[in-house]
Amino acid sequence: MNGNQGREALPKEDLLESPCAEPIGEGHGDPGKLVDFFELVLNNVYSGIIVTDREARVVFMNQVYAELLGVDRHECAGKPIQKFFPSSRLGRVMDSGRVELGQRCSLRTDTPLLVNRIPLKHKGVTTGAILQTVFRDYQHFTDLLARLNLLEREVNYYKKGLNSILSARHTFDSIVGKSRAMEEVKELTRKYARSDAPILFIGPTGTGKELFAHAAHRASPRGGGPFVCVNCAAIPRELMESELFGYESGAFTGASKKGKPGQIELAHMGTLYLDEIGELPLAAQSKFLRVLDAKMLDKVGGVKSIPVDFRLVAATNRDLPDMVRRNAFRDDLYYRLNAMMVQIPPLSRRCEDIPILLGHFLNVMERPHLRFTDKAMDRLKSYEWPGNVRELKNVVERAVSLAEGDVIDVGQLPCEVLEGGRSRAAVSDQSDTFLADALAQFEKGLIRSRLELNGGNMAKTARSFGISRSTLYEKCRRLEVH
């Protein structure tokens, strides 16, 4: 029996001669025509329908159910429902007054069906019941269930893949290093992770800023949510807004017809990590700052704002204060970021971690039996490492490929390491002091100028920077701004 049989239940002539063949609405005051019309409707629906009275006797049976039972529906009127369903539960449904949905039952031919049993009530009193088939036969239901199970497995598969992409892979245990400088940075990041304020990681390339961002997310209250990583330097400037904020269908030439969610939307209830945030164009900075303040997202070409809830973590190796001075970075966005700023130390400031890092890389490369000679170790410790941990890893990979036996000597080290080794303590201390002093002087001057602009109003100045008044007071105290 196919899905069109219910529609062929009445002969074509009957449909043409039916009093309801006239347009619906004409003759609506004639009760006889209304009865004929509704009978026509019930005979042509896909479901089988039986209506009984209070004694469970058949009052009406549509053509679909009659064909399922193999009877003349007109001859069924007045007969008890048990004649067709010996174990029918309609009597119990009427006694309890409770609906039973999606229940399995069998016809006299042992054909299984899925049915609804619905009590009919008038002024709170049950006066009858409706027996309705959900599917023509149980096989339709099992086929649909099999398709749904298949779809569920596919959705779970793709969801698992998406979660692996939008999840942080590293914890604080993944960050190799036991030096005092690294332990202090880890402890500071752990404290910052407990809040929901933005975190800014600064430091030279290759120091592990992304590792700290992953760890901060995993240690935060949002650790179970998505972790969306965006490299601002890798996205063309003309595509930055559509990538970050997403776009609606037809927003621009070449846009997907279905539109596209942006990275900010994907980070909802999780963490958005903007790597190389110094590369973010000014126009995108302005729009992004509005998202941070209002927690509402406007897609490119969209007319409706979308609520978003995410925690911002950013990183850069750029001199943001200098960019602010040159109007290449918004000062209000900078002040939203630097309230919780973490400076990742370069490898040259933690040379005691080099042997630990070497052992870690050898284990990862499954060559733990290899060892560096004392001469090689001295050269590695005295090198400046402008590329930091990333450069060290590359040097180890090269040395392992050139090693003969179980020992790595100076002969397996690159020329720049052999020629660049020198005492760095004075240079390192001077550069770190210079950077800290420069940042402090910049903050001090910026706060003073903004206070003068606002007539000394601390509350207004704090709002202009996007920070709390207590934070501004603390900065003024620390920087001796009077």
C-alpha positions as CSV (number, residue, x, y, z in Angstrom):
1,M,0.0,0.0,0.0
2,N,1.7,3.2,-1.1
3,G,1.4,6.7,0.4
4,N,-1.1,7.9,-2.2
5,Q,-3.7,5.2,-1.5
6,G,-5.4,7.3,1.2
7,R,-6.0,10.0,-1.4
8,E,-7.6,7.4,-3.7
9,A,-9.9,6.1,-1.1
10,L,-13.0,7.8,-2.7
11,P,-13.7,7.3,-6.4
12,K,-13.0,10.3,-8.6
13,E,-16.7,10.5,-9.4
14,D,-17.6,10.8,-5.8
15,L,-15.2,13.6,-5.3
16,L,-16.6,15.4,-8.3
17,E,-20.2,14.9,-7.2
18,S,-19.5,15.6,-3.5
19,P,-21.3,18.6,-2.2
20,C,-17.9,19.8,-1.0
21,A,-16.5,19.9,-4.5
22,E,-17.6,23.6,-4.5
23,P,-15.1,26.1,-3.1
24,I,-14.7,25.9,0.7
25,G,-16.8,28.6,2.3
26,E,-19.8,28.3,0.0
27,G,-22.7,26.8,1.8
28,H,-20.8,26.8,5.1
29,G,-24.1,27.4,7.0
30,D,-25.5,24.0,5.9
31,P,-24.7,21.4,8.6
32,G,-25.1,18.6,6.1
33,K,-22.5,20.0,3.8
34,L,-20.0,20.6,6.6
35,V,-20.4,16.9,7.7
36,D,-19.8,15.7,4.2
37,F,-16.8,18.0,3.9
38,F,-15.1,16.8,7.1
39,E,-15.8,13.2,6.2
40,L,-14.1,13.8,2.9
41,V,-11.1,15.3,4.7
42,L,-10.8,12.4,7.2
43,N,-11.1,9.8,4.4
44,N,-8.2,11.4,2.5
45,V,-5.6,12.0,5.3
46,Y,-2.6,9.8,5.5
47,S,-3.4,8.4,9.0
48,G,-6.0,5.8,9.8
49,I,-8.7,7.2,12.2
50,I,-11.3,5.5,14.3
51,V,-13.7,7.4,16.6
52,T,-15.6,5.5,19.3
53,D,-18.3,6.4,21.8
54,R,-18.1,6.0,25.6
55,E,-18.8,2.3,25.3
56,A,-15.9,1.9,22.9
57,R,-18.3,1.3,19.9
58,V,-17.2,2.5,16.5
59,V,-18.8,5.8,15.5
60,F,-16.6,6.6,12.5
61,M,-13.9,4.8,10.6
62,N,-12.0,6.4,7.7
63,Q,-11.2,4.7,4.5
64,V,-7.5,4.3,5.4
65,Y,-8.2,2.2,8.5
66,A,-10.9,0.2,6.7
67,E,-8.4,-0.8,4.1
68,L,-5.8,-1.7,6.8
69,L,-8.5,-3.9,8.5
70,G,-9.9,-5.2,5.2
71,V,-13.5,-4.3,6.1
72,D,-16.3,-2.1,4.8
73,R,-16.1,1.1,6.9
74,H,-19.9,1.7,6.7
75,E,-20.6,-1.8,8.2
76,C,-18.3,-1.2,11.1
77,A,-20.5,1.5,12.7
78,G,-21.8,0.5,16.1
79,K,-19.5,-2.5,16.5
80,P,-17.2,-2.7,19.5
81,I,-13.6,-1.9,19.0
82,Q,-12.6,-5.3,20.4
83,K,-13.9,-6.9,17.3
84,F,-11.0,-5.4,15.4
85,F,-8.5,-5.1,18.3
86,P,-9.3,-7.8,20.8
87,S,-6.8,-6.4,23.4
88,S,-7.6,-2.8,22.7
89,R,-6.7,-0.3,25.5
90,L,-9.2,2.3,24.4
91,G,-11.4,1.4,27.4
92,R,-8.6,2.1,29.8
93,V,-7.7,5.3,28.1
94,M,-11.3,6.6,28.5
95,D,-11.3,5.5,32.2
96,S,-8.0,7.2,32.9
97,G,-8.6,10.2,30.7
98,R,-4.8,10.1,29.7
99,V,-3.4,10.2,26.2
100,E,-1.2,7.4,25.0
101,L,1.1,8.4,22.1
102,G,3.3,6.2,19.9
103,Q,2.0,2.9,21.2
104,R,2.6,-0.3,19.3
105,C,-0.4,-2.6,18.5
106,S,-1.3,-5.3,16.0
107,L,-4.1,-5.9,13.6
108,R,-6.0,-9.2,13.3
109,T,-3.5,-10.0,10.6
110,D,-0.6,-9.6,13.0
111,T,0.6,-6.5,11.2
112,P,2.2,-4.2,13.7
113,L,1.1,-0.6,13.9
114,L,2.2,2.5,15.8
115,V,-0.9,4.3,17.2
116,N,-2.1,7.2,19.3
117,R,-5.0,6.7,21.7
118,I,-6.7,10.0,22.5
119,P,-9.7,10.4,24.9
120,L,-12.5,12.8,23.7
121,K,-13.7,15.1,26.5
122,H,-16.7,17.5,26.7
123,K,-16.8,19.8,29.8
124,G,-14.3,17.6,31.5
125,V,-16.2,14.3,30.9
126,T,-14.8,11.6,28.6
127,T,-17.4,10.9,25.9
128,G,-15.4,8.8,23.5
129,A,-11.9,8.2,22.0
130,I,-9.8,8.5,18.9
131,L,-7.6,5.7,17.6
132,Q,-5.1,7.1,15.1
133,T,-2.2,5.4,13.2
134,V,1.1,7.2,13.3
135,F,2.5,5.1,10.4
136,R,0.7,2.9,7.8
137,D,2.7,0.0,9.2
138,Y,5.4,-0.6,11.7
139,Q,8.0,-1.2,9.0
140,H,7.7,2.5,8.0
141,F,8.5,3.3,11.6
142,T,11.5,1.0,11.8
143,D,12.9,2.3,8.5
144,L,12.6,5.9,9.8
145,L,14.2,4.9,13.1
146,A,17.1,3.3,11.2
147,R,17.6,6.5,9.2
148,L,17.4,8.6,12.3
149,N,20.0,6.4,14.0
150,L,22.3,6.8,11.0
151,L,21.9,10.5,11.0
152,E,22.6,10.7,14.7
153,R,25.8,8.7,14.3
154,E,26.9,11.1,11.5
155,V,26.1,14.2,13.6
156,N,28.0,12.7,16.5
157,Y,31.0,12.0,14.2
158,Y,31.1,15.5,12.8
159,K,30.4,17.0,16.3
160,K,33.4,15.0,17.7
161,G,35.5,16.4,14.8
162,L,34.4,19.9,15.4
163,N,35.0,19.6,19.2
164,S,38.5,18.4,18.5
165,I,39.1,21.5,16.3
166,L,37.5,23.9,18.8
167,S,39.2,22.6,21.9
168,A,42.3,23.5,23.8
169,R,44.9,20.7,23.6
170,H,47.5,22.0,26.2
171,T,47.5,22.5,30.0
172,F,50.0,24.0,32.3
173,D,51.6,20.5,32.5
174,S,52.3,20.8,28.8
175,I,54.5,23.9,29.3
176,V,58.1,22.6,29.8
177,G,60.3,24.5,32.2
178,K,61.2,24.7,35.9
179,S,63.0,28.0,36.0
180,R,61.8,30.7,38.4
181,A,60.8,32.9,35.6
182,M,58.5,30.3,34.1
183,E,57.0,29.2,37.4
184,E,56.1,32.9,38.1
185,V,54.5,33.2,34.7
186,K,52.5,30.0,35.2
187,E,51.3,31.1,38.6
188,L,50.2,34.5,37.4
189,T,48.4,32.9,34.4
190,R,46.6,30.5,36.7
191,K,45.3,33.4,38.8
192,Y,44.2,35.3,35.8
193,A,42.5,32.2,34.3
194,R,40.0,32.2,37.2
195,S,38.5,35.5,36.1
196,D,36.5,36.3,33.0
197,A,38.5,39.4,32.0
198,P,40.7,39.5,28.8
199,I,44.3,38.3,29.1
200,L,47.1,39.6,26.9
201,F,50.2,37.5,26.5
202,I,53.2,39.4,25.2
203,G,56.6,38.1,24.3
204,P,59.0,37.4,21.4
205,T,58.1,34.9,18.7
206,G,58.6,31.2,19.7
207,T,58.2,31.7,23.5
208,G,55.0,29.7,23.8
209,K,52.3,32.3,24.0
210,E,49.8,29.9,22.4
211,L,50.6,27.2,24.9
212,F,49.7,29.6,27.7
213,A,46.5,30.6,26.0
214,H,45.4,27.0,25.8
215,A,46.3,26.4,29.4
216,A,44.5,29.5,30.6
217,H,41.3,28.3,28.8
218,R,41.6,24.8,30.3
219,A,42.0,26.2,33.8
220,S,39.1,28.7,33.4
221,P,35.4,28.3,34.3
222,R,34.9,28.1,30.5
223,G,37.3,25.1,30.1
224,G,34.5,22.9,28.9
225,G,33.5,25.3,26.1
226,P,35.0,25.9,22.7
227,F,38.5,27.3,22.2
228,V,38.6,29.2,18.9
229,C,42.1,30.2,17.8
230,V,42.4,33.0,15.2
231,N,45.8,34.0,13.7
232,C,45.2,37.7,12.8
233,A,48.4,37.8,10.8
234,A,47.3,34.9,8.5
235,I,44.0,36.4,7.4
236,P,44.0,38.9,4.5
237,R,42.9,42.3,5.7
238,E,40.0,42.5,3.3
239,L,38.6,39.2,4.7
240,M,39.2,40.0,8.4
241,E,35.7,41.2,9.2
242,S,33.9,38.4,7.4
243,E,36.1,35.8,9.1
244,L,35.7,37.3,12.6
245,F,32.1,38.4,12.5
246,G,30.6,36.1,9.9
247,Y,28.3,37.2,7.1
248,E,24.7,36.7,5.9
249,S,23.6,35.2,2.6
250,G,24.4,37.5,-0.3
251,A,26.4,40.0,1.8
252,F,29.0,40.4,-0.9
253,T,30.0,38.9,-4.3
254,G,31.2,35.4,-3.8
255,A,29.5,35.0,-0.4
256,S,28.0,31.6,0.4
257,K,24.3,31.4,-0.2
258,K,23.8,30.0,3.3
259,G,26.0,32.7,5.0
260,K,28.7,31.8,7.4
261,P,29.2,32.0,11.2
262,G,32.3,34.0,12.3
263,Q,35.0,32.9,14.7
264,I,33.5,35.1,17.4
265,E,30.2,33.3,17.1
266,L,31.9,29.9,17.2
267,A,33.5,30.9,20.5
268,H,30.2,31.4,22.2
269,M,30.3,30.2,25.9
270,G,34.1,29.5,25.4
271,T,37.3,31.4,24.7
272,L,38.3,33.4,21.7
273,Y,42.1,33.5,21.2
274,L,43.4,36.2,18.9
275,D,47.0,35.5,18.1
276,E,49.0,38.4,16.7
277,I,46.3,40.9,17.7
278,G,48.6,43.7,16.7
279,E,47.8,42.8,13.0
280,L,44.1,43.5,13.5
281,P,43.1,46.3,11.2
282,L,41.8,49.5,12.9
283,A,38.3,49.1,11.4
284,A,38.0,45.6,12.7
285,Q,39.4,46.8,16.1
286,S,36.6,49.3,16.4
287,K,33.9,46.8,15.5
288,F,35.5,44.2,17.8
289,L,35.5,46.7,20.7
290,R,31.8,47.1,20.3
291,V,31.3,43.4,20.6
292,L,33.4,43.3,23.8
293,D,31.3,46.1,25.3
294,A,27.8,45.1,24.2
295,K,28.2,41.3,24.0
296,M,26.2,41.6,20.7
297,L,27.5,40.6,17.2
298,D,26.6,42.2,13.9
299,K,27.4,40.0,10.9
300,V,28.5,41.5,7.7
301,G,25.4,42.3,5.7
302,G,23.2,41.4,8.7
303,V,20.3,43.4,10.1
304,K,19.9,41.5,13.4
305,S,22.3,41.5,16.3
306,I,23.3,38.1,17.8
307,P,24.1,37.8,21.5
308,V,27.6,36.3,22.2
309,D,29.3,35.3,25.4
310,F,33.0,34.6,25.2
311,R,36.3,35.2,27.1
312,L,39.0,37.0,25.1
313,V,42.6,35.9,25.2
314,A,45.1,37.7,23.0
315,A,48.8,37.5,22.2
316,T,51.3,39.6,20.3
317,N,55.1,40.1,19.8
318,R,54.5,43.7,18.7
319,D,55.1,46.8,20.7
320,L,51.4,47.8,21.3
321,P,52.2,51.1,23.2
322,D,54.3,52.3,20.2
323,M,51.4,51.3,17.9
324,V,49.0,53.3,20.1
325,R,51.3,56.3,19.8
326,R,51.4,56.0,16.0
327,N,47.6,55.6,15.9
328,A,48.0,52.0,14.5
329,F,46.2,50.4,17.5
330,R,43.2,51.8,19.5
331,D,44.2,52.9,23.0
332,D,40.8,51.9,24.4
333,L,41.2,48.4,23.1
334,Y,44.8,48.3,24.4
335,Y,43.5,49.2,27.9
336,R,40.9,46.5,27.8
337,L,43.7,44.1,27.1
338,N,46.5,45.2,29.4
339,A,44.6,45.0,32.6
340,M,45.7,41.4,32.8
341,M,49.0,41.3,30.9
342,V,51.4,38.4,31.0
343,Q,55.0,38.7,29.7
344,I,56.4,35.4,28.5
345,P,60.2,35.3,29.2
346,P,62.5,34.7,26.3
347,L,64.6,31.6,26.3
348,S,67.7,33.7,27.0
349,R,66.3,34.6,30.4
350,R,65.8,31.0,31.4
351,C,68.8,29.1,30.1
352,E,68.5,26.6,33.0
353,D,65.4,25.3,31.2
354,I,67.4,24.3,28.1
355,P,68.5,20.8,29.3
356,I,64.9,20.1,30.3
357,L,63.7,21.2,26.9
358,L,66.3,19.1,25.1
359,G,65.2,16.0,27.0
360,H,61.6,16.8,26.2
361,F,62.2,17.2,22.4
362,L,64.3,14.0,22.3
363,N,61.5,12.1,24.0
364,V,58.9,13.5,21.5
365,M,61.2,12.4,18.6
366,E,61.5,8.9,20.3
367,R,65.3,9.3,20.6
368,P,65.6,9.5,24.4
369,H,68.9,7.6,24.4
370,L,70.7,10.5,22.7
371,R,72.7,12.9,24.9
372,F,74.5,16.2,24.3
373,T,78.2,16.6,25.2
374,D,79.2,19.2,27.7
375,K,80.7,21.4,25.0
376,A,77.5,21.2,22.9
377,M,75.5,22.0,26.0
378,D,77.6,25.0,26.9
379,R,77.2,26.4,23.3
380,L,73.5,25.9,23.5
381,K,73.2,27.7,26.9
382,S,75.4,30.7,25.8
383,Y,73.5,31.3,22.5
384,E,71.0,34.2,22.4
385,W,68.1,32.2,20.8
386,P,66.3,35.0,18.9
387,G,63.8,32.4,17.8
388,N,63.4,31.1,21.4
389,V,61.9,27.6,22.1
390,R,60.8,27.2,18.5
391,E,64.4,27.8,17.2
392,L,65.7,25.4,19.8
393,K,63.4,22.7,18.6
394,N,64.6,23.1,15.0
395,V,68.2,22.9,16.2
396,V,67.5,19.7,18.0
397,E,65.7,18.1,15.0
398,R,68.7,19.0,12.8
399,A,71.2,17.6,15.3
400,V,69.3,14.4,15.7
401,S,69.3,13.8,12.0
402,L,73.1,14.4,11.8
403,A,74.0,12.4,15.0
404,E,76.2,9.4,14.7
405,G,75.8,7.0,17.6
406,D,74.3,8.2,20.8
407,V,76.1,11.5,21.2
408,I,75.4,14.9,19.8
409,D,78.5,17.2,19.8
410,V,79.2,20.7,18.6
411,G,79.8,19.3,15.1
412,Q,76.0,18.7,14.8
413,L,75.1,22.3,15.8
414,P,74.4,25.0,13.2
415,C,77.0,27.7,12.6
416,E,74.8,30.5,14.1
417,V,74.8,28.7,17.4
418,L,78.5,28.1,17.3
419,E,79.4,31.7,16.3
420,G,76.7,33.5,18.3
421,G,77.5,32.2,21.8
422,R,78.4,35.0,24.2
423,S,77.6,36.2,27.6
424,R,74.1,37.7,27.6
425,A,73.4,38.5,31.2
426,A,74.1,42.3,31.0
427,V,72.3,42.7,27.6
428,S,69.3,40.7,28.8
429,D,68.9,42.6,32.0
430,Q,69.3,46.0,30.2
431,S,66.7,45.1,27.5
432,D,64.2,43.8,30.1
433,T,64.6,46.9,32.2
434,F,64.3,49.2,29.2
435,L,61.0,47.5,28.1
436,A,59.5,47.6,31.5
437,D,60.4,51.3,31.9
438,A,59.1,52.2,28.5
439,L,55.8,50.5,29.1
440,A,55.4,52.2,32.5
441,Q,56.2,55.7,31.0
442,F,53.8,55.2,28.2
443,E,51.0,54.2,30.6
444,K,51.8,57.1,32.8
445,G,51.7,59.7,30.0
446,L,48.5,58.2,28.5
447,I,46.7,58.3,31.9
448,R,47.8,61.8,32.6
449,S,46.6,63.1,29.2
450,R,43.2,61.4,29.5
451,L,42.7,62.7,33.0
452,E,43.5,66.3,31.8
453,L,41.0,65.8,28.9
454,N,38.3,64.7,31.4
455,G,39.0,67.4,33.9
456,G,40.5,65.0,36.5
457,N,37.2,62.9,36.6
458,M,38.4,59.4,37.5
459,A,35.1,57.6,36.7
460,K,34.9,59.1,33.3
461,T,38.5,58.4,32.5
462,A,38.1,54.7,33.7
463,R,35.1,54.3,31.4
464,S,37.0,55.8,28.4
465,F,39.7,53.1,28.9
466,G,37.1,50.4,29.4
467,I,38.5,49.5,32.9
468,S,37.0,49.8,36.4
469,R,37.7,52.9,38.6
470,S,39.5,50.8,41.2
471,T,41.9,49.5,38.5
472,L,42.6,53.1,37.4
473,Y,43.3,54.1,41.0
474,E,45.7,51.2,41.4
475,K,47.5,52.1,38.1
476,C,47.8,55.8,39.3
477,R,49.2,54.6,42.6
478,R,51.7,52.3,41.0
479,L,52.8,54.7,38.3
480,E,52.8,57.7,40.7
481,V,50.3,59.7,38.6
482,H,49.3,62.8,40.7
